[in-house]
Amino acid sequence: MILYTCGQRDKHAGLGHPCGRAAKALDEAGYEYEIRELPGYRLVPWTWGDRRNRREEVKALTGQTNLPVLALDEGETVVGTGDIIEWAKAHPVYQAEVGGG
């Protein structure tokens, strides 16, 4: 499982930053996951080139370059903070272990 984020996952999570909120939901649901920080910030114009040119992996997975994106081990993706939070709440680790065993 990979969570694609901008560089603000920890720095601004308490302020409600979308990437931080998605990571927090996964943490609370008991997941261990890889973080891949990608460059470029929507509100910082001088990083738009990096955002456009260095998010190819996310664009190939989802057709867009916005973050956060959760790539599940099964090959599915969950795009956007709200959808990642909903997914994490609906699929906590304990429930997955009980259902899979």
N, C-alpha and C positions, 0 to 999 in steps of 0.2 A: 504494500500500500504506500502510495506516494502522495504527499500534500505539496502541491506547487504553490508557492507564496512569493510575495515581494519580500524585501528585506525587513519588513516591519512586524513580523510575526510575534516577536517578544517585546520589542521596544514600545509599541503602542497598544498592546492587547487590552490593557486596563482602560484605555480611552475609547474602546469600541471599534478599533481598526478591524476591517473585515477579515483579513488574514489571521489576525490574532484570535478573533472570535471563533473562526473555523477550527483552528488548532486547539483552542480551549474545549470545544465540544468533543473533539476526538479524544482528548486527554480524559475528560470526565466520563466518556463512554468506555474507557479502559484500553484504548488502542495504542499499540506501538506502531510507528510509521516513519518513513523516511521523509525528510524535508528537502525540497529542492527550491532554493531561492533563485528567482529570476529577476533580471534587471528591468528598470524602467518603472516610472510612477506616473499615474494618470494626471496628477495635479502639478507635475514638475516638467515643464515643456522641454528642458534641455536633456531629459532622459527618454524622450519619445522615440528617438532613433534606436536606442537599445531595446526599448519595449517592442518595437516593430520588428527588429532584426534578430533578436536573441530569444524569442519565445516560440521558435518553430515547433518544438516538441509539443507544447500545449495546443498550438494551432492544429497540428496534425491529429491530436487526440479529440479536439472539441470543435474545430472550425473557427475558433475565436482566440483572442489573446488576453482576455480578462482573467484576473486571479481573485480568489483562490480557486483551485481545481483539485479535486481528490480523484486519483486514479486507483481503482480497486484492483486487487490481484487477479480477478477474473476477467479483466480487460474493460470493464465498464468505467464510466467517469461520472462524477457528481460535480456540477458546475455552480459556483456561487455560494456565498456565505450561508444564506438561508437554507438552501437545499442541503448543504453539507451538515449543518446543525440538525435539520430534520432527519437526515439519514443516520447520523450518529445516535440520536435519541431512539430511533426505531430499531437500531441494530447494535445494542451494547454488547461488549465482548462476552459477558456472562451468558446472555441469551444465545449468542452464536455457539458457544461451547456446549450448552445444554442441548440445543437443537441438533448439533452435529454429532453427538456422541451416542 
